[in-house]
Amino acid sequence: MSKTVYTLKKHGDSEEYHLFQAELTQSQPERRCAPQNKSICQKMNKNASSEDKFACFSEEKARKKCAEIGRVVCGVCVIHLYTSYDT
């Protein structure tokens, strides 16, 4: 079983923060919290990061931290944290 977690990375050029998804898995500890290569909004590559603001946060914790940080967090990425999907 895996759980989706989030990492917030700062873009080196624009200094805007973008969210990246990762999976926490028990079966693959070496990939336990490796963020995807592209941000949620698809506007930032992982290797363009100048720093991580946080890593491996749950959706709720990421939502709270992004709200504290404010407008420098990509709005498209943040919207993803508030979207509910009907299954």
Residue pairs with C-beta under 8 A, 6 or more apart in sequence:
1 25
1 26
2 23
2 24
2 25
3 23
3 24
3 58
4 21
4 22
4 23
4 24
4 59
5 21
5 22
5 23
5 24
5 33
5 56
5 57
5 58
5 62
6 19
6 20
6 21
6 22
6 54
6 56
6 57
6 58
6 59
6 62
6 81
7 19
7 20
7 22
7 33
7 35
7 52
7 54
7 55
7 56
7 57
8 17
8 18
8 19
8 20
8 52
8 53
8 54
8 55
8 57
8 62
8 65
8 66
8 69
8 73
9 17
9 18
9 19
9 20
9 35
9 39
9 44
9 46
9 49
9 51
9 52
9 53
10 16
10 17
10 49
10 50
10 51
10 52
10 53
11 17
11 18
11 44
11 48
11 49
11 50
12 48
12 49
12 50
13 48
15 50
15 72
16 72
16 73
16 74
17 53
17 66
17 69
17 72
17 73
17 74
17 77
18 39
18 40
18 41
18 43
18 44
18 73
18 74
18 77
19 39
19 40
19 41
19 62
19 66
19 73
19 74
19 77
19 78
19 80
19 81
20 35
20 36
20 38
20 39
20 40
20 46
21 35
21 36
21 40
22 33
22 34
22 35
22 36
22 56
23 31
23 33
24 32
24 33
24 56
25 31
25 32
33 55
33 56
35 46
35 55
36 46
37 45
37 46
37 47
38 44
38 45
38 46
39 45
39 46
39 74
39 77
40 74
40 76
40 77
40 80
41 74
41 76
41 77
43 74
43 76
44 74
53 65
53 69
54 61
54 62
54 65
57 65
59 81
62 81
63 78
63 81
63 82
66 73
66 78
66 81
